Amino acid sequence: MITSVAMLTAQLGHEPKVVEILNEFVAQEKKVSGCTKVYFKQALDTRDTFFVYSEYDTLEHFRASDQAVDPPKEGKIQFRLKPHIVKAFFGNFE
């Protein structure tokens, strides 16, 4: 089993959009072969902090998930949210 965790801090006021993005991520990651668990939680003491947790059957499943790429979305920030590699996580969601 491979376990992956991350802590994310969002720009204040953007928490609802971050929750939307994380819900999309969880839905996508659940479809990945070998992903046995994936979820996120919002901190109780500071509403702008999130915890992301994922489990994979094998290292190969983990690596295959890391290689997945989202299709481009016009007019939106391009990044692939992975719990083990968070790239270009910005507060500008316009």
C-alpha positions, 0 to 999 in steps of 0.5 A: 500500500502507498499512502499519500497526504497533503496539506493545502492552504487556500486564499481566504475567501476562496474556500468554497471554490477549493472545496469544489476543486477537491470534490472534482479531484476525489471523483476523478481519483476514485476512478483511477485503477488501484486507488483504494481510498481518497478523501479530503477534510477541511480544518476545524480551527482554520477554514482555509486549510485542507487535508488530502489523503489517498491510498494506492495498492502498489507503487505502479498504481501510484505512479500511473495516477501521477501521470494522469493529465487533465484536459485543458479548460479554456479560461481557467488556471491549468494545474493537476491537483495531486495529493503528493504533488501540488502544482500551481495552486493559486487563489485566483479562480477567475 
